[in-house]
Amino acid sequence: MSKTESVSAAIILAAGEGTRMRSSKPKVLHELAGKTFLNRVMDAVGQLQPETMALVVRFQGDRVAEAAYRYNPSVVVVKQDDIPGTGRAVQCALGELNDSIGSHGTVLVVASDMPLLDAQTLQGLVDYHFAHGDSATVLTTSLMDPTGYGRIIRDQDGQVLRIVEQKDATGTELEVHEVNTSVYLFNASVLTTAIAGLNNDNVQGEFYLTDALEAARELGRVGAYSAPDALCVEGVNDRVQLARLARAHNKRICEHWMRQGVTILDPETTWIEDDVQLERDSVILPGCFLQGSTTVAEEAVIGPYTTLINATVEQAAHVERSRVEESTIGARATIGPWTYLRPGNELGEDTKAGAFVEMKKAQIGKATKVPHLSYIGDTHIGTHTNVGGGTITANYDGVRKHRTEIGSEVHIGAGNLFVAPVRVGDTVTTGAGAVIRHAVPDDAMVYSENTQHTVEHWKPSAEREESTEQDSH
């Protein structure tokens, strides 16, 4: 895009409460596929590289602004006053941005409740606007059921006359299927003039930004660019719409990966977020949730019923009925069923974390196995070590976390307790029920002396009780 065709400023409208969401948080902070609506819209707009990005807030404005600064620290936050309407929101934004926009700039205005809006669609709008020399251009789409949307009203030559909101539309206007997406591109001088003359003479008593298009038409041509993909410009007003949009988006993601050579046995129960990466010949079984920056390598099998969050699963590993967060699973490793890998684990090649195993910040060497019923936290274990069932590394003294170091080719008996900080050398054998409090040298065998005490007949039998009762008589 040349300098003359760049976007001088982008205004993102995020002042609304979104009452139909029935939520204690603003609508723009609800999520689709792991990212908030606001995050997604700001990312899409940011790819156009506007000279200034402004965000208009009102309902829980501080909360929305805090999120926006995390997504883009350079965003300009503008607070809308109590006067309602999208037109008023833009008036407030221009009041702060006029000096930076200038009279020859171009202003993009975007609603923040379209979580699937992408940079390609916005770029198409920009290209269309400059190619046709419009003073203003509105992004539209055509819907089979346009209920709830403002209608695009054109003249006989196909030129945009105005946008009519649903509540203000006549019967004939309600039959129009081309609708407004609440995304606009204005020449800055046109927007400044058009926005100054708005009024609230409508059913809602609001300052509509759509009315600015009628004023813009008097100053030049108003164009309409139809979005190639209606899903990308679909708004969300309630949780029913959100669920429908999320499912449609997820279906596309699953279909994309299947066409890349990934086996997804049941796309209806498999949820994959945008930033997940899957290699060909990986297999995703039913009931799986792949989130964040998760990567799955060739021939790895995930599921069934597994959640991966920012996880790395290497070639031919198998993760079954488990939850894995921010951990790396080595090639040919076996995880599960019912395993919980909390953040910070690194499991090497051919390792195993079996049934009802929990790990946190554990480094597990090649071919080491933790088969079942164990907790391994803040621990490093070498290669080819076997951890007996019921083993616990006691890493927390109530104030600080401590590390356990266990060597290679160690055989750990069942029911062991390692009281950190402690180090166990290579080729050590530990007895069942051992409590390890002190360092153990290489090649040693260690066990805990537990004297067994047996008390016979400590609980009287029924016959003995009967005999005792007869003697008492």
Summary of the structure (lengths in Angstrom):
residues: 473
radius of gyration: 31.8
end to end distance: 107.7
largest distance: 115.4
contacts: 1629
relative contact order: 0.07
helix: 26%
strand: 29%
